Amino acid sequence: SSRGWGRETEGPSTNGRAGKVGVVKQAGARCLEGEDRFTELGRSKAVEGFEGEDQDLELYPLSDGIAEPGAGDRTWVTEFWMICSLWREEAKINELTTEVSKLQKEIDMFNQENSVYLSYEKRAEALAVEIKDFQGQLADYNMLVDKLNTNTDMEEVMNDFNILKAQNDRETQSMDIIFTERREKEDLIRVIDEEIEKEKQAADTIIKNMSEDKQAKYMKMKSTNEHLLHELDARQQELDGLNTKKEALETDIAHSQVKQEAVVLYEKLNELESHRDQIISEDKSMGSPQEERERLLKQSKAEMVDLYYRLTEMREKINQVTEEIRHLDLDLEEHQGERNQKYKELKKREETMDAFLDTYEETKTQEFERKVQLEASIVALLEHMSRNMNRMKQISSITANELKSMQEDLNFKETEMQKSQNTAKSLTDESHRLQQDLQKVEQLENKINTELNSLKEKIDQMTDALETYSNLDGLKATGEDRKKKLQEERVTLTKRRDTFRKVMQQLSKQYEALKVQLQENETHAQLTNLERKWQHHEQNNFVMKEFIATKGMESDYRPIVKNVTKQLAEYNKVLQEGLQNSRN
């Protein structure tokens, strides 16, 4: 009770601090066990202690253990309340530390499991690759066993091996090519995407720099474009649906002979109806014989006026063409005079060039021989000079006249050699220049010939036109003949129209009768129902075939039998080896 605590706190002062510490420990234990031993008086005192005089905690902290005389129960209850709160906080901290340690253990376990899972995953991948290799080897061994069972020769096996190897090499090359193409296309796509982004940025900058009216117009057009694109997608989807429906109907018709015949009859009916509409429109456009006569007279008059205007235009064109021909003849004569003079000059130059080219080899050999002679003479002179120089070294004195004459001879020979070299060079340059002139002359001659041919063709065309349009009476006669032929053809066509109309009426009646008869025929109804049932059975048959194929693949026991026999053989082999080892 509160009185008991009060007595304990007011115990003898000789015990001092130790008595209070024992009481505090007991109070902390009671707080942890959940035994709230405070009374209403103690709690009210504690509250008064917190609300009233805060200086008690400052003047007499927990560590002192000496209460102010007269403080009474209030100070001790406050200290006890704080000790209880500290013990509770310590208990909560302990719980939190235990929870943190548990979480840390769980994290460590999770990390360990994750590392184990990763190692298992890597091991599973390695085992999957190994299983795939073993499957390939098993397939090879099975094929080899099949070859051995069928008594296949080694050459055939090697041939199959070489064929498969070549095929694998080709497929590898094709895969490499496809990979490189894919990489190139990815690079190209990336470049195109970058360009598109650049263009978008440029377009955005352009749009930002626009005026407000243009921006509003652009946004309106953009929304219209998006709406049209959505509408286009919807129409495309509708078109795809109609195409699929059309394909389904075509396949349905293809499986039915009666429907094919009906389609042919419908097409014939559409053609006949279109022909009927055309004939009806022609009949409506045609009037009475008097109106047709007046219309034909007007048409013939209009054609005659048109022909007259065309004849006048053709006469004007003929006069214009004759004038142009006359001018062309004059220009051609003048041009031909100038060209003849140029041609003569070029001919002379060509003759000189031909003469030069004919004598070029001879002159070249002569100059070459002359050059060789000059070189030989120069060599002889140099040898002579060297001998003379040696003699000059030996002879103490030599006359100046002899030295001068020798120097003059040397200069003369050098100038002669230089002249011969210059002459040969000038001759080669002249030869190249003349060849270029000859090529230009040939090109000019070809151009002149082509122009002359084109002018001759134009003159022939103009003369033909003059001959055709000069005979006006003949043109009128041909026009009249054509008019008569057209009138006769019109009469025959009207007769054919009437006959076709009658045939059309008969065919339409026959078609309607056949249509009614076909609709009333029980055999037709039965055939349509049977066709539907047949299509349904075909679909069910196809589904059952697929189901049987899948179940057959699932229930294929041959690979399992092979694997079991192989394992049995290996197990027997191991048992035999173990028995042999035990006997030994």
C-alpha positions as CSV (number, residue, x, y, z in Angstrom):
1,S,0.0,0.0,0.0
2,S,1.0,3.6,-0.2
3,R,1.3,3.8,3.6
4,G,3.7,0.9,3.6
5,W,5.8,2.5,0.9
6,G,5.7,5.7,2.9
7,R,7.0,4.0,6.0
8,E,9.8,2.4,4.0
9,T,10.8,5.6,2.4
10,E,10.7,7.4,5.8
11,G,12.9,4.7,7.4
12,P,15.9,5.6,9.5
13,S,18.4,7.9,7.9
14,T,21.3,5.9,9.2
15,N,20.7,3.3,6.5
16,G,21.0,6.1,4.0
17,R,21.4,5.3,0.3
18,A,21.6,1.5,0.6
19,G,18.1,1.2,2.0
20,K,16.7,3.3,-0.8
21,V,18.5,1.3,-3.5
22,G,17.1,-2.0,-2.2
23,V,13.6,-0.5,-2.3
24,V,14.1,0.9,-5.8
25,K,15.2,-2.6,-7.1
26,Q,12.1,-4.1,-5.5
27,A,9.9,-1.4,-7.1
28,G,11.6,-2.0,-10.5
29,A,10.9,-5.8,-10.3
30,R,7.3,-5.0,-9.4
31,C,7.0,-2.7,-12.4
32,L,8.3,-5.3,-14.8
33,E,5.9,-8.0,-13.4
34,G,3.0,-5.7,-14.1
35,E,2.0,-5.1,-10.5
36,D,0.9,-1.6,-10.3
37,R,1.0,-0.9,-6.6
38,F,0.2,2.8,-6.9
39,T,-2.8,4.2,-5.2
40,E,-4.8,7.1,-6.2
41,L,-3.0,9.2,-3.5
42,G,0.4,8.2,-4.7
43,R,-0.5,8.9,-8.4
44,S,-2.0,12.3,-7.5
45,K,1.1,13.1,-5.5
46,A,3.3,12.1,-8.5
47,V,1.2,14.2,-10.8
48,E,1.4,17.1,-8.4
49,G,5.2,16.6,-8.2
50,F,5.4,16.8,-12.0
51,E,3.1,19.7,-12.4
52,G,4.0,21.7,-9.3
53,E,7.6,21.9,-8.1
54,D,10.0,20.9,-10.9
55,Q,12.9,22.0,-8.7
56,D,12.7,18.8,-6.7
57,L,14.2,16.8,-9.6
58,E,16.8,19.4,-10.2
59,L,17.8,19.9,-6.6
60,Y,17.6,16.2,-5.6
61,P,18.3,13.9,-8.5
62,L,18.1,10.1,-8.3
63,S,21.8,9.7,-7.7
64,D,21.8,11.6,-4.4
65,G,19.6,9.3,-2.4
66,I,19.1,12.2,0.2
67,A,15.7,13.8,0.2
68,E,15.0,17.3,1.3
69,P,13.4,17.3,4.8
70,G,9.7,18.0,4.3
71,A,9.6,16.8,0.7
72,G,7.7,13.7,2.0
73,D,6.3,11.1,-0.2
74,R,6.1,13.3,-3.3
75,T,9.8,13.2,-4.1
76,W,10.1,9.5,-3.5
77,V,7.0,8.6,-5.6
78,T,8.4,10.7,-8.4
79,E,11.7,8.9,-8.3
80,F,9.9,5.6,-8.2
81,W,7.8,6.5,-11.2
82,M,10.9,7.4,-13.2
83,I,12.6,4.2,-12.2
84,C,9.6,2.2,-13.4
85,S,9.6,4.1,-16.7
86,L,13.3,3.4,-17.2
87,W,12.8,-0.3,-16.5
88,R,10.0,-0.4,-19.0
89,E,12.2,1.3,-21.6
90,E,15.0,-1.1,-21.0
91,A,12.6,-4.0,-21.4
92,K,11.4,-2.6,-24.7
93,I,15.0,-2.1,-25.8
94,N,15.8,-5.7,-24.9
95,E,12.8,-6.9,-27.0
96,L,13.9,-4.7,-29.9
97,T,17.4,-6.1,-29.8
98,T,16.1,-9.7,-29.7
99,E,13.8,-8.9,-32.7
100,V,16.7,-7.3,-34.6
101,S,18.9,-10.3,-33.9
102,K,16.1,-12.6,-35.2
103,L,15.8,-10.5,-38.3
104,Q,19.5,-10.5,-38.8
105,K,19.5,-14.3,-38.5
106,E,16.7,-14.5,-41.0
107,I,18.6,-12.2,-43.4
108,D,21.7,-14.4,-43.1
109,M,19.7,-17.5,-43.7
110,F,18.0,-15.9,-46.7
111,N,21.4,-14.8,-48.1
112,Q,22.7,-18.3,-47.6
113,E,19.7,-19.8,-49.3
114,N,20.0,-17.3,-52.1
115,S,23.7,-18.2,-52.6
116,V,22.8,-21.9,-52.5
117,Y,20.0,-21.3,-55.0
118,L,22.4,-19.4,-57.4
119,S,24.9,-22.3,-57.1
120,Y,22.1,-24.8,-57.8
121,E,20.9,-22.7,-60.7
122,K,24.4,-22.6,-62.2
123,R,24.7,-26.3,-61.6
124,A,21.3,-26.9,-63.2
125,E,22.4,-24.9,-66.3
126,A,25.6,-26.9,-66.5
127,L,23.7,-30.2,-66.1
128,A,21.1,-29.1,-68.7
129,V,24.0,-28.4,-71.2
130,E,25.5,-31.8,-70.3
131,I,22.1,-33.5,-70.7
132,K,21.7,-31.9,-74.1
133,D,25.2,-33.1,-75.1
134,F,24.2,-36.6,-73.9
135,Q,21.0,-36.5,-75.8
136,G,23.0,-35.6,-79.0
137,Q,25.4,-38.5,-78.3
138,L,22.5,-40.8,-77.6
139,A,20.9,-39.8,-80.9
140,D,24.2,-40.5,-82.7
141,Y,24.5,-43.9,-81.0
142,N,20.9,-44.8,-81.8
143,M,21.5,-43.9,-85.4
144,L,24.7,-45.9,-85.4
145,V,22.9,-48.9,-83.9
146,D,20.2,-48.5,-86.6
147,K,22.9,-48.5,-89.3
148,L,24.5,-51.6,-87.8
149,N,21.1,-53.4,-87.6
150,T,20.4,-52.6,-91.2
151,N,23.9,-53.8,-92.3
152,T,24.9,-50.4,-93.7
153,D,28.4,-50.1,-95.1
154,M,31.0,-47.8,-93.6
155,E,31.2,-45.8,-96.8
156,E,27.5,-44.9,-96.6
157,V,28.0,-43.9,-93.0
158,M,30.9,-41.7,-93.9
159,N,29.0,-40.2,-96.8
160,D,26.1,-39.4,-94.5
161,F,28.6,-37.9,-92.1
162,N,30.1,-35.8,-94.7
163,I,26.7,-34.6,-96.0
164,L,25.6,-33.7,-92.4
165,K,28.9,-31.9,-91.8
166,A,28.6,-29.9,-95.0
167,Q,25.0,-29.1,-94.1
168,N,26.0,-28.0,-90.6
169,D,28.8,-25.9,-92.1
170,R,26.3,-24.2,-94.5
171,E,23.8,-23.6,-91.7
172,T,26.6,-22.2,-89.5
173,Q,27.6,-19.8,-92.3
174,S,24.0,-18.9,-92.9
175,M,23.6,-18.2,-89.2
176,D,26.7,-16.1,-89.1
177,I,25.4,-14.2,-92.1
178,I,22.0,-13.8,-90.5
179,F,23.7,-12.6,-87.2
180,T,25.8,-10.0,-89.1
181,E,22.8,-8.8,-91.0
182,R,20.8,-8.6,-87.8
183,R,23.6,-6.6,-86.1
184,E,23.8,-4.3,-89.2
185,K,20.1,-3.9,-89.2
186,E,20.1,-3.1,-85.4
187,D,22.8,-0.5,-86.0
188,L,20.8,0.9,-88.9
189,I,17.7,1.0,-86.7
190,R,19.6,2.7,-83.9
191,V,20.9,5.3,-86.3
192,I,17.4,5.8,-87.8
193,D,16.0,6.2,-84.3
194,E,18.6,8.8,-83.5
195,E,17.8,10.6,-86.7
196,I,14.1,10.4,-85.9
197,E,14.8,11.8,-82.4
198,K,16.8,14.6,-83.9
199,E,14.1,15.3,-86.4
200,K,11.5,15.3,-83.6
201,Q,13.6,17.8,-81.6
202,A,14.0,20.0,-84.6
203,A,10.3,19.8,-85.2
204,D,9.6,20.7,-81.6
205,T,11.9,23.7,-81.8
206,I,10.2,24.8,-85.0
207,I,6.8,24.4,-83.4
208,K,8.0,26.4,-80.3
209,N,9.3,29.2,-82.6
210,M,5.9,29.4,-84.4
211,S,3.3,31.9,-83.7
212,E,0.3,31.1,-81.6
213,D,-2.0,30.9,-84.6
214,K,0.3,28.5,-86.4
215,Q,0.7,26.4,-83.3
216,A,-3.1,26.2,-82.9
217,K,-3.4,25.2,-86.5
218,Y,-0.6,22.6,-86.1
219,M,-2.3,21.1,-83.0
220,K,-5.6,21.0,-84.8
221,M,-4.0,19.3,-87.8
222,K,-2.2,16.9,-85.4
223,S,-5.4,15.9,-83.7
224,T,-7.1,15.4,-87.1
225,N,-4.1,13.3,-88.2
226,E,-4.4,11.1,-85.0
227,H,-8.1,10.8,-85.5
228,L,-7.6,9.8,-89.2
229,L,-4.9,7.3,-88.1
230,H,-7.3,5.7,-85.6
231,E,-10.0,5.6,-88.2
232,L,-7.5,4.0,-90.7
233,D,-6.6,1.4,-88.1
234,A,-10.2,0.6,-87.6
235,R,-10.9,0.4,-91.3
236,Q,-7.8,-1.8,-91.7
237,Q,-9.1,-4.1,-89.0
238,E,-12.5,-4.2,-90.7
239,L,-10.8,-4.9,-94.0
240,D,-8.8,-7.7,-92.5
241,G,-11.9,-9.2,-91.0
242,L,-13.7,-9.0,-94.3
243,N,-10.7,-10.5,-96.1
244,T,-10.7,-13.4,-93.6
245,K,-14.4,-13.8,-94.1
246,K,-13.9,-13.7,-97.9
247,E,-11.2,-16.4,-97.7
248,A,-13.4,-18.6,-95.5
249,L,-16.2,-18.2,-97.9
250,E,-13.9,-19.0,-100.9
251,T,-12.7,-22.1,-99.1
252,D,-16.3,-23.0,-98.4
253,I,-17.2,-22.5,-102.0
254,A,-14.1,-24.4,-103.2
255,H,-15.2,-27.5,-101.3
256,S,-18.8,-27.4,-102.8
257,Q,-19.4,-28.0,-106.4
258,V,-23.0,-26.7,-106.2
259,K,-21.8,-23.5,-104.7
260,Q,-19.2,-23.1,-107.4
261,E,-21.9,-23.5,-110.0
262,A,-24.1,-21.0,-108.2
263,V,-21.2,-18.5,-108.1
264,V,-20.7,-18.9,-111.9
265,L,-24.4,-18.3,-112.4
266,Y,-24.4,-15.2,-110.2
267,E,-21.4,-13.8,-112.2
268,K,-23.3,-14.5,-115.5
269,L,-26.3,-12.9,-114.0
270,N,-24.4,-9.8,-113.0
271,E,-22.8,-9.5,-116.4
272,L,-26.2,-9.9,-118.1
273,E,-27.7,-7.3,-115.7
274,S,-24.9,-4.8,-116.5
275,H,-25.3,-5.5,-120.2
276,R,-29.1,-5.0,-119.8
277,D,-28.6,-1.7,-118.0
278,Q,-26.2,-0.5,-120.7
279,I,-28.7,-1.4,-123.4
280,I,-31.5,0.3,-121.5
281,S,-29.4,3.4,-121.1
282,E,-28.6,3.4,-124.8
283,D,-32.2,2.8,-125.6
284,K,-33.2,5.8,-123.4
285,S,-30.5,8.0,-124.9
286,M,-31.8,7.1,-128.4
287,G,-34.9,9.0,-129.7
288,S,-37.2,8.7,-132.6
289,P,-35.9,8.1,-136.2
290,Q,-36.4,11.8,-137.0
291,E,-34.5,12.9,-133.9
292,E,-31.7,10.4,-134.7
293,R,-31.5,11.7,-138.2
294,E,-31.3,15.3,-137.0
295,R,-28.7,14.3,-134.4
296,L,-26.6,12.5,-137.1
297,L,-26.9,15.5,-139.4
298,K,-25.7,17.8,-136.6
299,Q,-22.9,15.4,-135.7
300,S,-21.8,15.1,-139.4
301,K,-21.9,18.9,-139.7
302,A,-19.8,19.3,-136.6
303,E,-17.4,16.7,-137.9
304,M,-17.2,18.6,-141.3
305,V,-16.6,21.9,-139.5
306,D,-13.9,20.2,-137.4
307,L,-12.3,18.7,-140.5
308,Y,-12.4,22.1,-142.1
309,Y,-10.7,23.7,-139.1
310,R,-8.2,20.9,-139.0
311,L,-7.5,21.3,-142.8
312,T,-6.9,25.0,-142.4
313,E,-4.6,24.3,-139.4
314,M,-2.8,21.7,-141.5
315,R,-2.4,24.1,-144.4
316,E,-0.9,26.7,-142.1
317,K,1.4,24.1,-140.6
318,I,2.4,22.9,-144.1
319,N,3.2,26.5,-145.2
320,Q,5.1,27.0,-141.9
321,V,7.0,23.7,-142.5
322,T,7.8,24.6,-146.1
323,E,9.1,28.0,-145.0
324,E,11.2,26.3,-142.3
325,I,12.5,23.8,-144.9
326,R,13.5,26.7,-147.2
327,H,15.3,28.4,-144.4
328,L,16.9,25.2,-143.4
329,D,18.0,24.6,-147.0
330,L,19.6,28.1,-147.1
331,D,21.2,27.6,-143.7
332,L,22.4,24.2,-144.8
333,E,23.9,25.6,-148.0
334,E,25.7,28.3,-146.0
335,H,26.7,25.9,-143.3
336,Q,27.8,23.4,-145.8
337,G,30.0,26.1,-147.6
338,E,31.7,27.0,-144.3
339,R,31.9,23.3,-143.4
340,N,33.3,22.5,-146.8
341,Q,36.0,25.0,-146.4
342,K,36.8,23.8,-142.9
343,Y,36.6,20.2,-144.2
344,K,39.2,21.1,-146.9
345,E,41.5,22.6,-144.3
346,L,41.1,19.6,-142.1
347,K,41.6,17.4,-145.1
348,K,44.9,19.1,-145.8
349,R,46.0,18.8,-142.2
350,E,45.0,15.2,-142.3
351,E,47.1,14.6,-145.4
352,T,50.1,16.3,-143.8
353,M,49.5,14.3,-140.7
354,D,49.2,11.1,-142.7
355,A,52.4,12.0,-144.6
356,F,54.1,12.7,-141.3
357,L,52.9,9.5,-139.8
358,D,54.0,7.5,-142.9
359,T,57.5,9.0,-142.7
360,Y,57.6,9.1,-138.9
361,E,59.2,5.8,-138.4
362,E,61.8,6.5,-141.1
363,T,62.6,9.9,-139.7
364,K,62.7,8.4,-136.2
365,T,65.2,5.8,-137.3
366,Q,67.3,8.4,-139.1
367,E,67.3,10.7,-136.1
368,F,68.1,7.8,-133.8
369,E,71.0,6.7,-136.0
370,R,72.2,10.3,-136.1
371,K,71.9,10.5,-132.3
372,V,73.9,7.3,-132.0
373,Q,76.6,8.7,-134.3
374,L,76.7,11.9,-132.3
375,E,77.0,10.0,-129.1
376,A,79.8,7.9,-130.5
377,S,81.6,10.9,-131.8
378,I,81.1,12.6,-128.4
379,V,82.5,9.5,-126.7
380,A,85.5,9.5,-129.1
381,L,86.0,13.2,-128.5
382,L,85.9,12.7,-124.7
383,E,88.4,9.9,-125.0
384,H,90.5,12.1,-127.2
385,M,90.2,14.9,-124.6
386,S,91.2,12.5,-121.8
387,R,94.2,11.4,-123.7
388,N,95.1,15.0,-124.5
389,M,94.6,15.9,-120.8
390,N,97.0,13.1,-119.9
391,R,99.4,14.3,-122.5
392,M,99.1,17.8,-121.1
393,K,100.0,16.6,-117.7
394,Q,103.1,14.9,-119.3
395,I,103.9,17.8,-121.6
396,S,105.2,20.8,-119.9
397,S,103.7,23.4,-122.3
398,I,100.8,23.4,-124.9
399,T,99.7,26.0,-127.3
400,A,96.6,28.1,-126.6
401,N,95.4,27.7,-130.1
402,E,95.2,23.9,-129.8
403,L,93.3,24.2,-126.6
404,K,90.9,26.7,-128.0
405,S,90.2,24.5,-131.1
406,M,89.5,21.5,-128.9
407,Q,87.1,23.5,-126.8
408,E,85.3,24.8,-129.9
409,D,85.0,21.2,-131.2
410,L,83.5,20.1,-127.9
411,N,81.0,22.9,-127.8
412,F,80.0,22.2,-131.3
413,K,79.4,18.6,-130.6
414,E,77.4,19.4,-127.5
415,T,75.2,21.8,-129.3
416,E,74.6,19.3,-132.1
417,M,73.5,16.7,-129.6
418,Q,71.2,19.1,-127.8
419,K,69.6,20.0,-131.2
420,S,69.0,16.4,-132.0
421,Q,67.3,15.8,-128.6
422,N,65.1,18.9,-129.0
423,T,64.2,17.8,-132.5
424,A,63.1,14.3,-131.3
425,K,61.1,15.8,-128.5
426,S,59.4,18.3,-130.8
427,L,58.5,15.5,-133.3
428,T,56.9,13.4,-130.5
429,D,54.9,16.5,-129.3
430,E,53.8,17.2,-132.8
431,S,52.7,13.6,-133.3
432,H,50.5,13.7,-130.1
433,R,49.0,17.0,-131.1
434,L,48.2,15.8,-134.6
435,Q,46.6,12.6,-133.2
436,Q,44.4,14.7,-130.9
437,D,43.4,16.9,-133.9
438,L,42.5,13.8,-135.9
439,Q,40.2,12.6,-133.1
440,K,38.5,15.9,-132.9
441,V,38.0,15.9,-136.7
442,E,36.5,12.4,-136.6
443,Q,34.1,13.4,-133.8
444,L,33.1,16.5,-135.7
445,E,32.5,14.4,-138.8
446,N,30.3,11.9,-136.9
447,K,28.3,14.8,-135.4
448,I,27.8,16.3,-138.9
449,N,26.6,13.0,-140.3
450,T,24.1,12.5,-137.5
451,E,22.7,16.0,-138.0
452,L,22.4,15.4,-141.7
453,N,20.6,12.1,-141.1
454,S,18.1,13.8,-138.6
455,L,17.5,16.6,-141.1
456,K,16.8,14.1,-143.9
457,E,14.3,12.2,-141.7
458,K,12.5,15.5,-140.8
459,I,12.3,16.4,-144.5
460,D,10.9,13.0,-145.4
461,Q,8.3,13.2,-142.7
462,M,7.3,16.7,-143.8
463,T,7.0,15.6,-147.5
464,D,4.8,12.7,-146.4
465,A,2.6,15.0,-144.4
466,L,2.4,17.4,-147.4
467,E,1.4,14.5,-149.7
468,T,-1.3,13.3,-147.3
469,Y,-2.9,16.7,-146.6
470,S,-2.6,18.1,-150.1
471,N,-5.4,15.7,-151.3
472,L,-8.5,17.3,-149.6
473,D,-11.0,15.5,-151.9
474,G,-9.5,12.2,-150.9
475,L,-9.9,13.1,-147.2
476,K,-13.5,14.1,-147.8
477,A,-14.2,10.8,-149.6
478,T,-12.6,8.8,-146.8
479,G,-14.7,10.7,-144.3
480,E,-17.9,10.0,-146.2
481,D,-17.0,6.3,-146.4
482,R,-16.3,6.2,-142.7
483,K,-19.6,7.9,-142.0
484,K,-21.5,5.3,-144.1
485,K,-19.7,2.4,-142.4
486,L,-20.6,3.8,-139.0
487,Q,-24.3,4.2,-140.0
488,E,-24.3,0.6,-141.2
489,E,-22.6,-0.5,-138.0
490,R,-25.2,1.4,-136.0
491,V,-28.1,-0.4,-137.8
492,T,-26.5,-3.8,-137.1
493,L,-25.8,-2.9,-133.5
494,T,-29.4,-1.8,-133.0
495,K,-30.6,-5.2,-134.4
496,R,-28.2,-7.0,-132.1
497,R,-29.4,-5.0,-129.2
498,D,-32.9,-6.0,-129.8
499,T,-32.0,-9.6,-130.1
500,F,-29.8,-9.4,-127.0
501,R,-32.7,-7.8,-125.1
502,K,-35.0,-10.7,-126.0
503,V,-32.3,-13.2,-125.1
504,M,-31.8,-11.3,-121.8
505,Q,-35.4,-11.5,-120.9
506,Q,-35.6,-15.2,-121.7
507,L,-32.5,-15.9,-119.6
508,S,-33.7,-13.8,-116.7
509,K,-37.0,-15.7,-116.8
510,Q,-35.1,-19.0,-116.9
511,Y,-32.9,-17.9,-114.1
512,E,-35.8,-16.9,-111.9
513,A,-37.5,-20.2,-112.6
514,L,-34.4,-22.2,-111.8
515,K,-33.8,-20.2,-108.7
516,V,-37.4,-20.8,-107.4
517,Q,-37.1,-24.5,-108.4
518,L,-33.7,-24.8,-106.6
519,Q,-35.1,-23.2,-103.5
520,E,-38.1,-25.5,-103.5
521,N,-36.0,-28.6,-104.2
522,E,-35.6,-30.9,-101.2
523,T,-32.5,-32.4,-102.6
524,H,-30.8,-29.0,-102.6
525,A,-31.8,-28.4,-99.0
526,Q,-30.5,-31.8,-98.1
527,L,-27.3,-31.2,-99.9
528,T,-26.7,-27.9,-98.1
529,N,-27.4,-29.6,-94.8
530,L,-25.1,-32.5,-95.7
531,E,-22.4,-30.0,-96.8
532,R,-22.6,-28.3,-93.4
533,K,-22.4,-31.6,-91.6
534,W,-19.5,-32.7,-93.8
535,Q,-17.6,-29.5,-93.0
536,H,-18.3,-30.1,-89.3
537,H,-17.1,-33.7,-89.5
538,E,-14.0,-32.6,-91.4
539,Q,-13.2,-30.1,-88.7
540,N,-13.8,-32.7,-86.0
541,N,-11.6,-35.2,-88.0
542,F,-8.8,-32.6,-88.2
543,V,-9.0,-31.9,-84.4
544,M,-9.0,-35.7,-83.7
545,K,-6.0,-36.2,-85.9
546,E,-4.1,-33.5,-84.1
547,F,-5.2,-35.0,-80.7
548,I,-4.1,-38.5,-81.8
549,A,-0.8,-37.2,-83.0
550,T,-0.1,-35.4,-79.8
551,K,-1.2,-38.4,-77.7
552,G,0.9,-40.7,-79.9
553,M,4.0,-38.5,-79.3
554,E,3.2,-38.5,-75.6
555,S,2.8,-42.3,-75.4
556,D,5.8,-43.1,-77.5
557,Y,7.5,-45.7,-75.3
558,R,10.4,-46.5,-77.7
559,P,12.9,-44.0,-76.2
560,I,12.1,-45.2,-72.7
561,V,12.6,-48.8,-73.8
562,K,15.9,-47.9,-75.3
563,N,17.0,-46.1,-72.1
564,V,15.9,-49.0,-69.9
565,T,17.6,-51.6,-72.0
566,K,20.8,-49.5,-72.0
567,Q,20.6,-49.1,-68.2
568,L,20.0,-52.8,-67.8
569,A,23.0,-53.6,-70.0
570,E,25.1,-51.2,-68.0
571,Y,23.8,-52.7,-64.7
572,N,24.5,-56.3,-65.8
573,K,27.9,-55.2,-66.9
574,V,28.6,-53.7,-63.5
575,L,27.3,-56.9,-61.8
576,Q,29.5,-59.1,-63.9
577,E,32.5,-57.0,-63.2
578,G,31.7,-57.1,-59.5
579,L,31.4,-60.9,-59.6
580,Q,34.7,-61.3,-61.4
581,N,36.4,-59.0,-59.0
582,S,35.0,-60.9,-56.0
583,R,36.1,-64.2,-57.5
584,N,39.6,-62.9,-58.1
